[in-house]
Amino acid sequence: GCSDHTTDIVLESAYFDPATIMGKSRDLGIHTESALRFERGVDPQLQDQAMQRATQLILEICGGQAGPITETSSQEHIPQLKSIDLSRQKLKQVLGFKVADQQVSDILKGLQMQVTSQADGWRVQAPSSRFDIAIEEDLVEEIVRLIGYDKMPAENLFGESVIMHLPENLISQNNIKMQLNNMGYIEAINYSFVSAKQLNAYGMQENSIALKNPLTEDFAIMRTSLLPGMMETLKYNLRRQNDSIKMFETGNVFYRDGGINEDEKIIAIMTGKKNIEHWGMDQDNVDFFDCKGDLENLLDNTKGSTVLQKSKHEFLHPGRQAQVILNAKAIGWIGQIHPEICRRIGIKKDVYAFELYIDNIMQTSLPSYQDISKFPSVRRDIAMIVDDTISYAQIKELISAQLQKYLVDVFVFDKYQGENIGTGKRSLAVGIVLQQKNSTFEDKDVDKLMSKVVSSIKQNLDVEIRGH
């Protein structure tokens, strides 16, 4: 700084491009008063005048002798004064009322702008100090600002509203949201931006899109999944003594695949107790099957068949995850968030979630009439020992293929892993309900069908049928 012994002073008066200063200041993490001033913009033609005035004041107050001025500039990068055409039609369209030509001219000239009348309006050139005036709407804003917003006449607005009806074979997003609300979920809305640290934590950084001028490092990348934002919201609520949480969100995700792509997804997330605290209700924690049940309820009206297949997502528990397949197409995932990820971000509870492409679950089948059979149904059970690598979906598919029109229901009613079964194996008991529309099933016919089912399972899968 300057002191009583200072003899030489160097003055600088400069102009820098605001966009350049804004980006570099953030990249380098250097935030100064000078950077703040330049990134907001200064008059590009004021430098010489400012230098002369500062020199004059120093000489008058302190005395001394002025030295030479050294000027360095890049003329092609200095903004040039440009003219903006303002039409009467545009002015009236934006304001909603007519302003007299003379009043428009007086207002703009009073702002030190050069105004030339034209057949359909005015050609205006703003002074270099008004670098914020760039388009026609900026001129309209200046005019109404000086007229006074309170002077604008009040008028009733009229318009036509057209009610759009979705086709009957589509489920609206509102209905999907209401369905989740009815299952106890609360809607959350998160930012579309996340930090690189968040994406790396879930292994979702591949093909991500970084912003050129992010507001902060926490919002530097467009999200590739709804999960990171939902986990932060979940953590925020858990820290405020909300122990049992069910939330959902719909929103867009962004990624590079030959270009910039955008998809709309829906995510639901849960943790804590299954039920509210009550003496007559169990206080067990939610698990994978609670999450799976909510997913099945959500997809109940979706057109087509849904199956879960084994998946290998790094951000999910290796033994509690699956790929959601609808009509032979992967539409999302379901599972428990990996406990190690939860531990690293400060969540001590088990968290379960599913995420789907929302467009894939909006197709529905129209209701159709079907006779109720007058004849009794028949149930048969099959017990089997299967490898852990074999999914129930594979078994169900084989059963359905053999029984086809006779099959009413198929379900697992018992599962066991432990002693006398063997490592890497489990025992499943599957219930099968059969029914005919035109006659009562005889035992010999049922036995024949079940024999086909057992043979198909043995031939296609490495299983041991118990009791056969």
Secondary structure by P-SEA (a helix, b strand, c coil): cccccccbbbbbbbcccaaaaaaaaaaaccccaaaaaaaacccccaaaaaaaaaaaaaaacbbbbbcbbbbbbcccccccbbbbbbbaaaaaaaacbbbbaaaaaaaaaaabbbbbbccccbbbbbcccccccccaaaaaaaaaaaacccccbbbbbbbbbbbbbcccccccaaaaaaaaaaabbbbbbbbccccaaaaaaaccccbbbbbccccccccccccccccaaaaaaaaaaaaaccccccccccbbbbbbcccbbbbbbbbbbbbccccccccccccccccaaaaaaaaaaaaccccbbbbbccccccccccccbbbbbcccccccccccccaaaaaaacccbbbbbcccccccccbbbcbbbbbcccbbbbbbbbbbcccccccaaaaaaaaaaaacccccccccccccccccccccbbbbbbbbbbbbccccccaaaaaaaaaaaaaaaaaccccccccc
